[in-house]
């Protein structure tokens, strides 16, 4: 194989070393970029359709330029291929599949060729630099970084992080804070993504994790793992709540986070433009945790509905506005912090509602069991909430109620069962009238009873596929939030969709 013509260019080696060091990228990547630039210039001179390749000696910078032609049996492209017979005239022993290398003289770079080469090198170095940035920062998500404001574009802040640039979008800035060129800024790396224009580092000063990281920096006990931050809820720039717990019973987690004369929490408040921070004790008991989270309001009673994921907090009348907060801020943050939906009631409202529930349940027993007002109230007082409970509890449980004997208990139980049977017949008749499909009526889905099926049928959901086509919030809207939670609705819908994805049949163990 003929050797290509070239001459030593030690300055290329120096340039490659300098660029690699300044841009913090691999030296080999710089050489590859240079070779591609020279190759592009070579094709501009000798023809873009030809296979021109360049190589730079990594030690002395010698540039070797050559044209490559592949030996083939049948030529399809005369610019890059040659027949075996034609190739053997130059090299008798050559075979199909091998290449002929024709060395070319070094290029005398003109102005346009030099510009083209420079653009290729700059672009390749930039691409390599971006790839290096992505690999460096993709594992640093949720880390707090410091930088200098480089420029502000339409409310978005571009931050110089040293080896890379980060973007603080307007939505990730704390309201009413403004930065100008040269300002020092601290922010959380929220995401690192590959986009069309290269890797982008997105920063945030509004993320809950930013506050968590600031406390970790200010409170040594958190950094050491003695105190844990269990949850954070923020209304950026206005107010926040943070729940903490201590793994050492001798250390008060709230006091440690506040610091001597509030020094630690004030350092975080100053960084967050005066955002007020409530530090509360985390508790595994939901009721206690919600009471703590609603501070500074006092809570006199809480009522949990675990199935619905809701908690009712009863407060004294004079504490209502404090519990709700300005524009609902206090209860909203408490809800985000605890993960529970919180309803605030005054003691007067709670008493009034309890009386209404008592009246409605009593009337239910009067109508369904054909009993007088006194007996209906007695059943409600003893904790019975539905006719089904009366129908299916042991007779002894009813007979234990003061003033009732076993005969009365049996009569109540029989009347309840008769009422349920009649209601079921009415429901079945209505389902037939609405032409509800058998697959929906016979669906054995947890949380989906005949009453819910009838309510759905009244709203046009008459087959299992109709149910499967719904979204969770649509199902909640049809049945009412008091009847079903979004989580329970999603479970029902996923169970209804199960027949869309039949399990793959097991492989036959025997032969055909």
ABEGO torsion letter per residue (X at the ends): XBBBBBBBBAAAAAAAAAAAAAAGBBAAAAAAAAAAAAAAAAAAAAEAABBBBBBBBAAAGBBBBBBBBBBBABBABAAABBBAAAAAAABAABBBGBBBBBBBBBBBBBAAAAAAAAAAAAAAAAAAAAAAAAAAAAAABGBBBBBBBABBBGGBBBBBAGABBBBBBAAABBBGBBBBBGBBBBBBBABBBBBAAEBBBBBBAABAAAAAAAAAAABAAAAAGABBBABBBBBBGABBBBBBBBABAABBAAAAAAEBGGAAAAAAAAAAGGBBBBBBBBBABAAAAAAAAAOABBBABBBBBAAAGBBBBBBBAAAAAAAAEBGGAAAAAAAAAAGBBBBBBBAAAAAAAAAAAAAAAAAAAAAAAGBBAAAAAAAAAAGBABAAAAAABBAAAAAABBGBBAAAAAAAAAAAAAAAAAAAAAAAAAAAAAGBBAAAAABBBBGBBAAAAAAAAAAGBABAAAAAABBAAAAAAAAEAAABBAAAAAAAAAAAAAAABBBBBBBBABBX
